[in-house]
Amino acid sequence: MCRRKRIDQNQGNCGKRNFITARGRVVGGTKVQLCELPWQVGIEYDEIVSAGGAILNERWIITAAHVFLSDFDCRHYRGIVGTVSLSESPIYIFFDKLIIHPKYANTTLSFANDIALLHTTADLPLYPRNKTLNSACLPQPYAEFKGRVTVSGWGSIDEQGTPTESLMAVELFVFDDKICERIYNDSYDKRIMICAGHPSGGRDSCRGDSGGPMIKFAKNVGYIIGLVSFGPRDHSCGRRNSAAVYTKVSHYVRWIHANIHNRGRL
């Protein structure tokens, strides 16, 4: 019996970081320290960070499909990695291939299959070679998660759209699917989406965080289990008794493996 070759996620070093202690924590979040979230990618369009993503391996980035609604030419985008401040000199990365999930459906009712892959034009020097860059680990296919998670990005820090030059992270909780089913009705599909927020409000992902990673830490190893997808239709962020929706990465692990191995290097 033949087995599908798995993605080489940095020779078993995925999810590791040169960071000793995790802090309590992008609305309601705190500034990220260098090396704390080394898989974070900022995606720029017209030289403005408009979305996020995460490093999967030395040549592939994972993000949300809806990031590319206005322009599907990946050459018009660039990524920034290896920094936690836009005022510092980041490492710029460029792309030569964009793969959007074939069943991605962006309608007024849903962001189903909101996932995409970007292929970089050059290898990324990952941990331990470069302590500021590393890949996040993929979860097991169809794995379910609960409890605390970390979401990060350069998006607005409030629903008024206040920008930030610092990478921010916030600690959220995976909610029961029934909460998002109540808020979003048929737009929420628990098979392919994760519902998350904070019970007291005041912490959330927001505009500009799209495609950014939701990370679950296990024994201090970071697993990417979600991607920032969509929130309330009134564009509010961090309100009490609300929640945002994240693409459930575990549902797409086999799709990720298939596309990366079939497309390979250019």
C-alpha positions as CSV (number, residue, x, y, z in Angstrom):
1,M,0.0,0.0,0.0
2,C,1.4,3.4,-1.0
3,R,1.4,6.2,1.4
4,R,1.2,9.9,0.5
5,K,4.4,11.7,1.3
6,R,3.9,14.3,4.0
7,I,5.0,17.9,3.8
8,D,8.5,18.5,5.0
9,Q,7.8,20.9,7.8
10,N,11.3,22.0,8.5
11,Q,12.7,18.6,9.3
12,G,10.6,18.2,12.5
13,N,11.3,21.7,13.7
14,C,7.9,23.1,12.9
15,G,6.1,25.0,15.6
16,K,9.2,25.6,17.7
17,R,10.4,29.0,18.7
18,N,13.4,30.7,20.4
19,F,11.1,32.1,23.0
20,I,11.1,31.0,26.6
21,T,7.7,32.0,28.1
22,A,4.3,32.7,26.6
23,R,2.5,35.8,27.8
24,G,-1.1,36.4,28.6
25,R,-2.4,38.2,25.6
26,V,-6.3,42.4,17.2
27,V,-8.5,44.0,19.5
28,G,-7.6,43.8,23.2
29,G,-4.3,42.2,22.3
30,T,-0.7,42.9,23.2
31,K,2.5,43.5,21.2
32,V,4.3,40.4,20.1
33,Q,8.0,40.0,20.9
34,L,10.5,39.0,18.3
35,C,10.7,35.2,17.9
36,E,7.4,34.7,19.8
37,L,5.3,33.9,16.7
38,P,8.0,33.2,14.0
39,W,5.5,31.8,11.5
40,Q,3.6,35.1,11.1
41,V,3.4,36.6,7.6
42,G,2.0,40.0,6.8
43,I,0.6,40.2,3.2
44,E,1.0,43.6,1.5
45,Y,-1.0,44.9,-1.4
46,D,0.1,48.3,-2.8
47,E,2.7,48.3,0.0
48,I,0.1,48.3,2.7
49,V,-0.3,45.3,5.0
50,S,-3.9,44.2,4.3
51,A,-3.9,40.6,5.5
52,G,-1.9,37.8,7.2
53,G,-0.8,34.3,6.8
54,A,1.5,31.7,8.2
55,I,4.6,29.8,7.0
56,L,4.0,26.1,6.3
57,N,7.5,25.3,5.0
58,E,10.4,27.0,3.3
59,R,8.4,27.6,0.1
60,W,4.7,27.8,1.1
61,I,2.5,30.2,2.9
62,I,-1.1,29.5,4.0
63,T,-3.7,32.2,4.2
64,A,-7.4,32.9,3.4
65,A,-8.9,32.9,-0.1
66,H,-10.9,36.1,0.4
67,V,-7.6,38.1,0.8
68,F,-7.4,38.0,-3.1
69,L,-10.9,39.2,-4.0
70,S,-9.7,42.4,-5.6
71,D,-6.7,40.9,-7.5
72,F,-5.8,37.3,-8.2
73,D,-2.4,38.0,-9.5
74,C,0.0,36.9,-6.7
75,R,2.8,39.0,-8.3
76,H,1.0,42.1,-7.1
77,Y,1.4,41.0,-3.4
78,R,4.5,40.6,-1.2
79,G,5.0,39.2,2.2
80,I,6.8,40.5,5.2
81,V,8.3,38.1,7.8
82,G,11.0,38.1,10.5
83,T,9.7,41.3,12.2
84,V,7.2,42.5,14.7
85,S,7.2,46.1,13.7
86,L,6.4,47.7,10.4
87,S,8.8,50.6,11.2
88,E,11.7,48.1,11.3
89,S,13.3,46.4,8.2
90,P,11.4,43.2,7.5
91,I,12.4,40.3,5.3
92,Y,10.4,40.7,2.1
93,I,9.1,37.6,0.3
94,F,7.6,37.4,-3.2
95,F,5.2,34.9,-4.8
96,D,5.0,33.1,-8.1
97,K,1.9,30.9,-7.5
98,L,-1.5,31.3,-5.8
99,I,-3.7,28.3,-5.2
100,I,-7.2,29.1,-4.1
101,H,-9.5,26.2,-2.9
102,P,-11.6,25.2,-5.9
103,K,-14.8,25.2,-3.8
104,Y,-14.2,28.6,-2.3
105,A,-17.5,30.4,-2.2
106,N,-17.6,34.1,-1.4
107,T,-21.2,35.1,-1.2
108,T,-23.2,37.4,0.9
109,L,-24.1,34.4,3.0
110,S,-20.8,32.5,3.4
111,F,-17.0,32.3,3.1
112,A,-17.0,28.5,2.6
113,N,-13.6,26.9,1.9
114,D,-11.8,30.2,2.7
115,I,-8.3,28.9,2.3
116,A,-5.4,29.6,-0.1
117,L,-1.7,28.7,-0.6
118,L,1.1,31.0,-1.8
119,H,4.4,29.7,-3.3
120,T,7.4,31.9,-2.6
121,T,10.0,32.7,-5.2
122,A,12.9,31.6,-2.9
123,D,13.5,29.4,0.1
124,L,12.9,30.9,3.5
125,P,15.7,30.3,6.0
126,L,13.9,28.7,8.9
127,Y,14.6,27.8,12.5
128,P,17.2,27.0,13.8
129,R,19.1,28.6,10.9
130,N,17.1,31.8,11.5
131,K,15.6,32.2,14.9
132,T,13.0,34.8,13.8
133,L,11.4,32.5,11.1
134,N,9.8,29.1,11.4
135,S,6.9,27.1,10.1
136,A,3.8,26.4,12.1
137,C,2.9,22.7,12.4
138,L,-0.2,21.4,10.6
139,P,-2.7,19.5,12.8
140,Q,-3.9,16.0,12.1
141,P,-6.6,15.7,9.5
142,Y,-10.1,16.4,10.9
143,A,-8.8,17.0,14.4
144,E,-11.0,19.0,16.7
145,F,-9.8,21.6,19.2
146,K,-11.1,23.4,22.2
147,G,-9.8,25.8,24.9
148,R,-7.3,28.7,24.5
149,V,-5.8,29.7,21.2
150,T,-3.7,32.6,20.0
151,V,-4.6,34.8,17.0
152,S,-2.2,37.4,15.6
153,G,-2.0,40.1,13.0
154,W,-1.3,43.7,11.9
155,G,-5.1,44.4,11.6
156,S,-7.1,47.2,13.2
157,I,-6.9,47.4,17.0
158,D,-10.5,48.6,17.3
159,E,-13.7,48.5,15.2
160,Q,-13.1,52.2,14.3
161,G,-10.2,50.9,12.1
162,T,-7.3,52.3,14.2
163,P,-4.1,50.9,12.5
164,T,-1.0,49.5,14.3
165,E,2.6,49.3,13.3
166,S,3.2,46.5,15.8
167,L,2.3,42.8,15.4
168,M,-0.4,42.1,17.9
169,A,-1.6,38.8,19.4
170,V,-4.7,38.0,21.4
171,E,-5.7,35.0,23.5
172,L,-9.2,33.7,22.6
173,F,-11.3,30.7,23.3
174,V,-12.8,28.1,20.9
175,F,-16.5,28.4,21.4
176,D,-19.2,25.8,21.0
177,D,-20.4,25.8,17.4
178,K,-23.9,26.6,18.5
179,I,-22.8,30.1,19.4
180,C,-21.8,30.9,15.8
181,E,-24.8,29.0,14.4
182,R,-26.9,31.4,16.3
183,I,-25.0,34.5,15.2
184,Y,-24.4,33.6,11.6
185,N,-27.2,31.1,10.8
186,D,-26.6,29.2,7.6
187,S,-23.3,31.1,6.9
188,Y,-21.6,29.0,9.6
189,D,-20.6,25.4,8.8
190,K,-19.1,23.6,11.7
191,R,-17.5,21.0,9.5
192,I,-15.1,23.6,7.9
193,M,-15.2,26.5,10.4
194,I,-14.2,27.3,14.0
195,C,-16.1,29.7,16.2
196,A,-13.9,31.7,18.6
197,G,-13.9,34.8,20.8
198,H,-13.7,35.9,24.4
199,P,-16.5,35.4,26.9
200,S,-16.3,39.0,28.2
201,G,-15.7,40.6,24.8
202,G,-12.9,43.2,24.2
203,R,-10.6,40.7,22.4
204,D,-11.0,39.7,18.8
205,S,-9.5,39.6,15.4
206,C,-10.5,42.6,13.2
207,R,-10.2,44.1,9.7
208,G,-6.7,43.6,8.3
209,D,-6.2,40.3,10.2
210,S,-7.8,38.2,7.3
211,G,-5.9,35.0,6.7
212,G,-3.9,35.3,9.8
213,P,-3.1,32.3,12.0
214,M,-5.0,30.8,14.9
215,I,-2.4,28.9,16.8
216,K,-3.0,26.1,19.4
217,F,0.1,25.4,21.5
218,A,0.7,21.9,22.8
219,K,3.9,21.4,24.8
220,N,5.1,24.8,23.5
221,V,4.8,23.7,19.9
222,G,2.6,25.9,17.7
223,Y,-0.1,24.2,15.5
224,I,-2.0,26.3,13.0
225,I,-5.6,25.2,13.5
226,G,-7.5,28.2,12.0
227,L,-7.3,31.2,9.6
228,V,-9.1,34.5,10.2
229,S,-12.1,34.4,7.9
230,F,-15.1,36.6,8.7
231,G,-17.0,38.3,11.5
232,P,-20.3,40.2,12.1
233,R,-21.8,41.9,9.1
234,D,-21.7,45.3,10.8
235,H,-17.9,44.9,10.9
236,S,-17.8,45.2,14.7
237,C,-14.9,43.6,16.6
238,G,-14.6,42.4,20.2
239,R,-18.2,43.0,21.3
240,R,-19.7,41.1,24.2
241,N,-21.7,38.0,23.3
242,S,-20.2,37.9,19.8
243,A,-17.7,35.7,18.0
244,A,-15.7,35.5,14.8
245,V,-15.3,32.7,12.3
246,Y,-12.1,30.9,11.3
247,T,-11.3,28.4,8.6
248,K,-10.8,25.0,10.2
249,V,-7.4,24.0,8.9
250,S,-7.7,20.4,10.0
251,H,-10.4,19.9,7.4
252,Y,-8.0,20.9,4.6
253,V,-4.8,19.1,5.6
254,R,-5.1,16.5,2.9
255,W,-5.9,19.2,0.3
256,I,-2.8,21.1,1.5
257,H,-0.6,18.0,1.2
258,A,-2.0,17.2,-2.3
259,N,-1.4,20.6,-3.7
260,I,2.0,21.2,-2.3
261,H,3.3,17.8,-3.5
262,N,1.6,18.0,-6.9
263,R,2.7,21.5,-7.6
264,G,6.1,21.3,-5.9
265,R,8.8,23.7,-6.8
266,L,8.7,25.7,-9.9
